[in-house]
């Protein structure tokens, strides 16, 4: 099981949880923090928190180890560090304010949609 398997598990779980506007930014060879960054939105803080908790549990159950979760109490922006995949879950207003897609897009490459 590698980074690609973890990435697919994350995308499948976010799809199951009805995450909105799922985007994957490939980082392999561009950053040492992870191979993939996944950014998604939830409709409310409750949905963002529920998605984060389910995703962290699913990652652990699948044998990828314990994912670190930051930002759960407020659940405006929750970061899940699963090693090879870093996931950012936002409420839409918070996501547009921080605009991570633009910050992490690399010249000559566009962020790829997570629903390939």
N, C-alpha and C positions, 0 to 999 in steps of 0.2 A: 504494500500500500504506500503510495507516494503522494506528492503534492497534487497531481492530477486527480487522484481518487478523492482526496480531501476536498478539492475544489468542486468536483461533481456532487459530493455529498452536501456541501454547503448550498449550492445552487438548487438542488432538489428539495432540501428542507425549506429554503426561503420560498420556493414555488408552492410547496404544500401549505405554508403559513400565509400565503397571499401577500407577500411582500410586493411593493410597488417599485417600478423604475429600477430594476436590478441591473447594475453595471459591473463588469469585471475589467480591471486594469492590470495587464500583464506587467510584472515587475522583474521577471527572471532576466538576469544580465544587466539590469538597470539599477537595482537596489538590493542591498544585502538584507533588508528587513523581512522580506517574504518573496515568494514566487508569484502570488496573486493578491490583489486587493479587490474586495467585493464591497460595493456600496449599494444600499437599498433603503427604502423608506417604508414606514408604517403609518397608518392613518391617525394614530393616537399614541400617547405615552404608554398606555396599557398594552397596545399591540406591539410596540417596539420592545417593551420589557418581556412580554410573553415569547416573542420570536427569539430574543437573545437567550433566554433561559432554556428554551427547547433546543436551540442550535447547540449551545454548550453541552447539554446532556447528550444529544445525538452524536456529537464529535467524540465524547468520552466513550459512549456505548460502542462506537464503531472501532475503537482501539487506537485512536489518534492521540490519546492522552488528555490531560486536563487543560482546557482552554482558559486563559485569563480573561475575565470580564470586568470592564471598567465603565462606570456611568449608570449603573442600574437604578440607584435610588430616584434620580430625576427622570431618566429614560427619554431625554430629549435627543441625546447622542450616546449610543452605547458602542463601545469598541470591544471586539472579541479577537484576541490574539491566539490563533490556533497553530502558530509556528509558521508553516509554509503558506498559510492563507490568513490574511488579516481582514476582518469584516467590520464595516462601519454601518450601523443601523441608526436612522435619523427620523425625526418628525420632518415633514416636507419643508416647513419654514426654516428650520435649523439647517437642513441640508443645503438649501439655496443660499443661506447666509455664508456658510463656510466654503461651499463650492469646491469640494475636494477633487472632483473630476477635472476641473481646470488646473488646479494646483499640481496634480499628479500626471497630467497628460504630458507626454514627451514629444518633443518636436519631431514631426514626420510620422507620428502614430496617433491614432484616435483610440479612445477607450472603446473596447468591444462590448457589445451587449452580452449580458450573462445568459440570455435565452437563445442559445445557438441551436 
